[in-house]
Amino acid sequence: MNTKLTLSLEKEIIEKAKIYAKGTGRSLSEMVENYFRSLVEKPNKNDNKDEYADIDPQLKKLIGIIKLPDDFDIKKAKEDYYKEKYGI
């Protein structure tokens, strides 16, 4: 269930965010929701390994933007990419 949220931000930031959102084909609400989700959906503290430890920090910023299938295998995708790139 969606709930309305009112935020107070600097006007310049809002305008830049609107431009960015439009350029990426997303809404401001989606961007904010994805950001909040990335903050609250941390791996279980009992787990010693960060689920995203092997992902570049710049790419971590994209978490939540791209929807992948539940059975997506990052290791296989990397392997396939390198095979194609280097002709292995």
Legacy VTK file of the C-alpha trace (Angstrom):
# vtk DataFile Version 3.0
C-alpha trace
ASCII
DATASET POLYDATA
POINTS 88 float
0.000 0.000 0.000
1.386 3.384 -0.954
1.295 6.244 1.524
1.810 9.909 0.729
4.963 11.552 2.137
5.707 15.269 2.223
9.355 16.348 2.138
10.915 19.798 2.429
13.934 20.193 0.163
15.791 23.044 -1.473
14.024 24.149 -4.660
17.207 23.785 -6.753
17.637 20.171 -5.640
14.034 19.373 -6.502
14.383 20.860 -9.989
17.624 18.970 -10.651
16.071 15.758 -9.331
13.061 16.197 -11.644
15.358 16.621 -14.638
17.395 13.588 -13.608
14.270 11.481 -13.044
12.824 12.446 -16.419
16.131 11.645 -18.120
16.186 8.178 -16.565
12.505 7.470 -17.173
11.602 7.308 -13.487
9.475 9.324 -11.111
10.766 11.219 -8.095
8.686 8.940 -5.905
10.385 5.877 -7.379
13.824 7.396 -6.859
13.085 8.287 -3.229
11.529 4.887 -2.549
14.555 3.092 -4.027
16.902 5.225 -1.949
14.976 4.550 1.256
14.828 0.847 0.387
18.608 0.756 -0.053
18.967 2.226 3.446
16.601 -0.093 5.273
17.098 -3.370 3.421
20.607 -4.052 4.633
21.805 -7.662 4.835
21.041 -9.432 8.096
23.532 -8.365 10.779
24.066 -12.040 11.604
25.451 -12.585 8.113
29.186 -11.962 7.957
29.181 -11.306 4.221
27.789 -8.212 2.526
25.517 -9.430 -0.263
26.970 -6.746 -2.529
30.594 -6.862 -1.318
31.960 -7.766 -4.756
30.122 -4.930 -6.525
31.852 -1.636 -7.268
30.606 1.189 -4.995
29.543 3.236 -8.030
27.343 0.355 -9.186
25.861 -0.064 -5.706
24.192 3.298 -6.254
22.104 1.659 -8.972
20.626 -0.942 -6.634
16.884 -0.764 -6.910
16.901 1.008 -10.256
17.321 -2.074 -12.418
14.951 -4.951 -11.838
16.580 -8.359 -12.407
14.921 -11.770 -12.336
14.997 -13.573 -8.985
17.160 -16.308 -10.500
19.747 -13.861 -11.936
23.289 -15.192 -11.345
25.813 -12.330 -11.171
28.791 -14.708 -11.242
27.532 -16.392 -14.407
26.786 -13.014 -16.003
30.342 -11.837 -15.265
31.777 -15.092 -16.583
29.749 -14.844 -19.797
30.774 -11.204 -20.222
34.478 -11.958 -19.860
34.222 -14.948 -22.178
32.685 -12.771 -24.854
35.000 -9.816 -24.242
38.244 -11.793 -24.228
37.217 -14.684 -26.481
37.858 -17.271 -23.783
LINES 1 89
88 0 1 2 3 4 5 6 7 8 9 10 11 12 13 14 15 16 17 18 19 20 21 22 23 24 25 26 27 28 29 30 31 32 33 34 35 36 37 38 39 40 41 42 43 44 45 46 47 48 49 50 51 52 53 54 55 56 57 58 59 60 61 62 63 64 65 66 67 68 69 70 71 72 73 74 75 76 77 78 79 80 81 82 83 84 85 86 87
